[in-house]
């Protein structure tokens, strides 16, 4: 299996490897250069010339969350000071084709020691290259480890994240909108209309900050927003709609309700950001107080200080149904796997154990990265506003699973993301969106 995949990848090595550069240009601007280009070249040098003064060769970690790049690098520096082991953080994100980049690394014998994967679809691609982590100390301290078909833990969870529609509480208060009321379509419709009529008074330019350009923002529209169609209102183990999708089917009645809500989101958004905006553009509009809502989750917490965003904020459900759906989607955003054919497996295991169980590691994940720890033994409590809001949903057991992570690999990038962009541009209407999205899913599953 490994040889066959390697041969296929090698035939396309130049194309795949070139995606590394694309990742850098697509990442948020404040981290783009150091997160990708510099680390990639450093990793190459370390393969040829080990200059580490630590306990062994440097270990290299490919992280898929660009927004915690600086925080992970700071922890890696502190870890080397404590243990002597060097850890190189290479962050990809902001719309980069992470799987494509990793495939390029595999084809050129440049696989990182630890690599990110996003769920069941990615697991099917990389399952032959993952080390068994079942016996690690952290594995018994969490319910969120990724397990293979035999029950072995192969994915290290580093955070629980959640999202819906994030709101500026100060703006909503001035407009007389109670965020707790935002639990169904009609409530959002009334809120959007009211806020839109008060834009000048509130000092905003748009009700919502949404970005739907498929090249860079497919992950936000066709994964995250679409995730509510798959999970909203369902128990965490209810796989009704993701099972249908895997068979190439959709529930057109439910998808029609989702289309109505999505159109409303698009209609009340800043049109320039919606059609051509990047992640940075979307975040800046909201973080600078120019929009009341943004379709992002608690992962934006670490970025807010750079915008001097001091307003109160929280997360509301993306409640597209007519009936109340008061929960939000919360789960592991991705996992880290240890490369099973690597030569630094023990050093990788030690690093992950330290990050999960040590006081320094817990502080780095919760306090510095602004995330919620997936570990029961973690003593750190989140302080950043959106993490605090998310934790209230988790503590109340009011969450829906990330069933979208079980979609076939690449479907958002190569099929459904473009449909959202067409809908945002007005090139298709509601009926066209439902039909085209259903066809895109059916065609992709048949491949």
C-alpha positions in Angstrom: 0.0 0.0 0.0 2.8 2.4 1.0 4.8 1.7 -2.2 1.8 2.2 -4.4 0.9 5.5 -2.8 4.5 6.6 -2.9 4.7 5.8 -6.6 1.6 7.8 -7.4 2.9 10.8 -5.4 6.3 10.7 -6.9 4.9 11.1 -10.4 3.4 14.4 -9.4 6.1 15.5 -7.1 6.9 18.9 -8.6 3.2 20.0 -8.6 2.6 18.7 -5.1 5.7 20.1 -3.6 5.0 23.6 -5.1 2.0 23.9 -2.9 4.2 24.7 0.0 4.8 28.2 -1.4 1.0 28.6 -2.0 0.4 27.9 1.6 2.6 30.8 2.7 0.8 33.3 0.4 -2.6 32.2 1.7 -1.9 32.4 5.4 -2.8 35.4 7.6 -0.3 38.1 6.9 1.1 38.4 10.4 2.4 34.9 10.4 2.8 34.0 6.8 6.5 34.4 6.2 7.9 32.8 9.4 5.2 30.1 9.4 6.0 28.5 6.1 8.9 29.6 3.9 11.5 29.9 6.7 10.5 26.7 8.5 10.5 24.7 5.3 14.0 25.7 4.4 15.1 25.1 8.0 13.7 21.6 7.9 15.5 20.9 4.7 18.8 22.0 6.2 18.3 19.9 9.3 17.9 16.8 7.2 21.4 17.3 5.8 23.2 18.9 8.8 22.1 18.2 12.3 23.3 21.1 14.4 21.1 20.4 17.4 22.8 20.4 20.8 19.8 18.6 22.3 19.1 14.9 23.0 18.9 14.0 19.4 18.0 15.2 15.9 15.4 18.0 15.8 11.9 16.8 15.4 9.7 18.6 12.9 6.0 19.3 13.4 3.6 20.4 10.6 0.8 22.3 12.3 -2.4 23.2 10.4 -3.5 26.1 12.6 -1.6 29.2 11.5 -3.2 31.3 14.2 -1.2 29.5 16.9 2.1 29.4 15.1 3.8 32.0 17.3 2.5 30.3 20.5 3.7 26.9 19.4 7.1 28.2 18.5 7.4 29.9 21.9 6.6 26.6 23.6 9.1 24.7 21.4 11.8 27.2 22.4 10.9 26.7 26.1 10.8 22.9 25.6 14.3 22.9 24.2 15.5 24.9 27.2 14.0 22.4 29.6 14.9 19.2 27.8 17.5 19.9 25.2 15.3 18.6 22.4 14.8 20.9 19.4 11.3 21.1 17.9 10.8 22.8 14.5 7.3 24.1 14.0 6.1 24.5 10.4 2.6 26.0 10.2 0.3 25.8 7.2 -3.1 27.3 7.0 -5.3 30.1 5.8 -6.6 28.1 2.9 -3.4 26.2 2.1 -3.8 22.7 0.7 -2.2 20.9 3.6 -2.9 17.4 2.4 -1.3 18.3 -1.0 1.7 19.7 0.8 2.1 16.6 2.9 1.8 14.4 -0.2 4.6 16.4 -1.8 6.7 15.9 1.3 6.1 12.1 1.3 7.0 11.9 -2.4 10.3 13.7 -1.8 11.2 11.7 1.4 10.7 14.9 3.4 7.9 13.8 5.8 7.7 15.7 9.1 8.0 13.7 12.3 4.6 14.9 13.4 1.9 15.9 11.0 -1.6 17.2 11.1 -4.7 15.4 9.8 -8.3 16.6 9.8 -10.5 13.6 10.5 -11.8 10.5 8.9 -11.2 11.5 5.3 -7.6 12.5 5.9 -7.1 9.4 8.1 -8.0 7.1 5.1 -5.1 8.8 3.2 -2.5 8.6 5.9 -3.5 5.5 8.0 -0.5 3.5 6.8 1.9 6.1 8.1 0.6 6.6 11.6 2.4 5.3 14.7 0.3 3.7 17.5 0.0 6.1 20.4 -2.3 4.0 22.5 0.2 3.4 25.4 1.0 7.1 25.9 0.1 8.7 29.2 -2.2 11.3 27.6 -4.2 8.7 25.7 -6.1 7.6 28.9 -6.7 11.2 29.9 -9.0 12.2 27.0 -12.1 11.1 25.2 -11.0 13.0 22.0 -8.1 10.9 20.8 -8.5 9.7 17.2 -8.8 5.9 17.0 -8.4 3.6 14.1 -10.8 0.8 13.2 -9.1 -1.5 15.7 -9.5 1.0 18.6 -5.9 2.1 18.6 -5.2 5.7 19.3 -3.3 7.2 16.4 -4.3 10.9 16.6 -3.1 13.3 19.3 -5.9 15.9 20.2 -4.5 19.3 21.2 -7.7 21.3 21.5 -11.5 21.3 21.5 -12.9 24.0 19.3 -16.3 25.3 18.6 -18.0 27.7 16.2 -21.3 29.1 15.1 -21.8 32.8 14.5 -19.5 34.9 16.6 -20.9 38.2 17.7 -19.8 41.6 19.0 -21.8 41.8 22.3 -21.4 45.6 22.5 -23.0 46.1 19.1 -25.8 43.7 19.9 -26.5 45.5 23.2 -26.6 48.9 21.5 -29.0 47.5 19.0 -31.2 45.8 21.6 -30.6 42.3 20.4 -30.3 39.5 23.0 -27.7 37.0 21.7 -29.5 34.3 23.7 -32.5 34.7 21.5 -30.6 33.7 18.4 -31.7 30.1 18.2 -33.8 29.9 15.0 -34.1 31.4 11.5 -36.8 33.9 12.4 -34.8 35.3 15.3 -31.8 35.9 13.1 -33.9 37.5 10.4 -35.3 40.0 12.8 -31.9 40.7 14.3 -30.2 41.2 10.9 -32.9 43.5 9.8 -32.8 45.6 12.9 -29.0 45.9 13.0 -28.9 46.7 9.3 -31.4 49.6 9.8 -29.1 51.0 12.5 -25.7 50.7 10.8 -24.9 54.4 10.8 -25.9 54.7 14.5 -23.9 51.6 15.4 -20.8 52.7 13.4 -20.7 49.5 11.3 -20.5 49.0 7.6 -22.1 45.5 7.4 -24.1 43.2 9.7 -22.0 40.2 8.9 -18.4 39.4 7.9 -18.4 36.4 5.7 -15.9 35.3 3.1 -16.8 32.9 0.4 -14.1 33.0 -2.3 -13.6 29.3 -3.0 -9.8 29.4 -3.6 -8.9 30.4 -0.1 -12.1 30.2 2.0 -13.7 26.9 1.0 -12.8 25.6 4.5 -15.0 28.3 6.1 -18.0 27.9 3.8 -18.0 24.3 2.5 -16.6 22.7 5.7 -17.6 24.9 8.7 -20.8 26.6 7.6 -22.0 23.5 5.7 -21.2 21.5 8.9 -24.4 22.9 10.4 -26.5 21.2 7.7 -24.9 17.9 8.7 -25.1 18.3 12.5 -27.4 21.0 13.8 -30.0 19.8 16.2 -28.7 16.2 16.2 -27.3 14.2 19.0 -23.5 13.8 18.8 -23.7 10.2 17.6 -26.4 10.9 15.0 -24.8 10.4 11.6 -28.0 10.7 9.5 -26.9 13.4 7.1 -23.2 12.6 6.9 -24.2 9.0 6.0 -26.4 10.3 3.3 -23.6 12.5 1.9 -21.2 9.5 1.8 -23.8 7.8 -0.4 -23.9 10.9 -2.7 -27.3 12.1 -1.4 -28.7 15.2 0.4 -32.0 16.0 2.1 -33.3 18.7 -0.2 -35.9 20.0 2.3 -33.3 20.5 5.1 -30.7 21.8 2.5 -33.3 24.2 1.3 -33.7 25.7 4.9 -29.9 25.8 5.0 -29.8 27.7 1.7 -32.3 30.3 3.0 -30.1 31.0 6.0 -26.9 31.0 3.9 -28.4 33.5 1.4 -29.4 35.7 4.3 -25.9 35.6 5.7 -24.5 36.5 2.3 -27.0 39.3 1.7 -26.2 41.1 5.0 -22.4 40.8 4.5 -19.8 43.3 3.2 -19.9 42.3 -0.5 -16.3 43.0 -1.2 -15.1 40.8 1.7 -17.8 38.2 0.7 -16.7 37.9 -2.9 -13.0 38.4 -2.8 -11.9 38.7 0.8 -9.3 36.6 2.5 -9.4 35.3 6.0 -7.4 38.3 7.1 -10.0 40.6 5.5 -12.9 38.8 7.1 -11.3 38.9 10.5 -10.2 42.5 10.3 -13.7 43.8 9.4 -15.2 42.2 12.5 -12.3 42.7 14.9 -12.1 46.4 14.1 -15.8 46.7 15.1 -17.2 47.2 11.6 -19.5 44.2 11.6 -21.7 42.7 14.2 -21.2 39.0 13.3 -18.4 36.8 11.8 -18.6 33.2 10.7 -15.5 32.0 12.7 -15.0 30.3 16.0 -12.9 30.5 19.1 -9.7 30.0 17.2 -9.7 33.7 16.4 -9.1 34.5 20.1 -5.3 34.7 19.8 -5.6 37.2 17.0 -7.9 39.7 18.7 -5.1 41.5 20.7 -3.4 42.4 17.4 -6.5 44.4 16.4 -6.8 46.0 19.9 -10.3 44.4 20.1 -11.5 45.1 23.6 -15.2 44.6 23.1 -17.1 41.8 24.7 -18.0 38.9 22.4 -19.4 35.4 22.3 -20.6 32.6 20.1 -24.2 32.0 19.0 -25.6 28.9 17.2 -25.7 29.0 13.4 -29.4 28.3 13.8 -30.7 27.9 10.3 -33.8 25.9 11.1 -37.2 27.2 11.9 -37.3 25.2 15.1 -34.9 26.1 18.0 -31.3 24.8 17.8 -29.5 26.2 20.8 -26.2 24.3 20.5 -23.0 24.9 18.6 -20.6 22.6 16.8 -17.7 21.6 19.0 -15.0 19.0 18.5 -11.3 18.5 17.8 -10.4 20.6 14.8 -7.7 18.2 13.8 -5.2 15.8 15.3 -1.5 15.3 15.1 0.0 11.9 14.1 3.5 10.6 14.6 5.0 9.5 11.3 5.4 5.7 11.7 8.4 5.4 9.4 10.2 8.3 11.1 13.5 7.9 13.0 12.5 10.2 15.9 9.3 8.4 17.2 10.4 8.3 20.9 11.3 12.0 20.9 8.0 12.8 19.3 6.1 10.8 21.9 8.0 12.6 24.7 7.1 16.0 23.2 3.4 15.2 22.9 3.3 13.8 26.4 4.9 17.0 27.7 2.5 19.2 25.8 -0.6 17.3 27.1 0.4 16.7 30.7 3.0 19.1 31.9 2.1 22.4 33.6 4.0 24.2 30.8 2.2 22.4 28.1 -1.2 22.9 29.6 -0.5 26.6 29.9 0.7 26.9 26.3 -2.5 25.3 24.9 -5.0 27.0 27.1 -3.6 30.3 28.2 -1.3 31.1 25.3 -3.1 29.5 22.4 -6.5 30.4 23.8 -7.9 26.9 23.3 -9.9 24.4 25.5 -7.9 21.4 26.5 -9.3 18.0 25.6 -7.6 16.5 28.7 -9.5 15.7 31.8 -6.5 16.3 34.0 -5.9 19.8 32.7 -6.0 22.4 35.5 -5.9 25.4 33.3 -9.2 27.3 32.6 -9.6 29.4 29.5 -9.7 33.2 29.9 -10.1 34.4 26.3 -13.6 35.5 25.6 -14.6 33.0 22.8 -13.0 30.1 24.6 -15.0 31.0 27.7 -18.2 31.2 25.6 -17.5 27.8 24.0 -16.8 26.2 27.4 -20.2 27.2 28.6 -21.8 25.1 25.8 -19.5 22.2 26.5 -20.2 22.2 30.2 -23.9 22.3 29.5 -23.6 19.4 27.1 -25.1 21.6 24.4 -22.9 20.8 21.4 -23.2 19.0 18.0 -20.4 16.9 16.5 -18.2 17.9 13.6 -19.6 15.4 11.2 -18.2 17.4 8.3 -14.8 16.1 9.2 -16.0 12.7 8.0 -16.6 14.0 4.4 -14.5 12.5 1.6 -11.0 14.1 1.4 -10.9 17.2 -0.8 -14.6 17.5 -1.4 -14.8 21.1 -0.1 -11.6 22.1 -2.0 -12.5 20.5 -5.3 -16.3 20.4 -5.5 -18.6 22.1 -3.0 -16.6 25.2 -2.1 -17.2 26.6 -5.7 -20.9 26.2 -5.3 -20.9 28.5 -2.2 -18.9 31.1 -4.2 -21.4 31.0 -7.0 -24.3 31.5 -4.5 -22.5 34.4 -2.9 -22.0 36.1 -6.2 -25.7 35.7 -7.1 -24.9 33.5 -10.1 -27.3 30.8 -8.8 -30.5 31.1 -6.8 -31.7 29.0 -3.9 -33.0 26.1 -6.1 -29.8 26.2 -8.2 -27.7 26.1 -5.0 -29.6 23.0 -3.7 -29.4 21.2 -7.0 -25.8 22.1 -7.8 -24.6 21.2 -4.3 -26.4 17.9 -4.4 -24.9 17.1 -7.8 -21.4 18.2 -6.8 -21.6 15.8 -3.8 -23.0 12.9 -5.9 -20.4 13.3 -8.6 -17.6 13.5 -6.1 -18.6 10.4 -4.2 -18.9 8.4 -7.4 -15.2 9.1 -8.3 
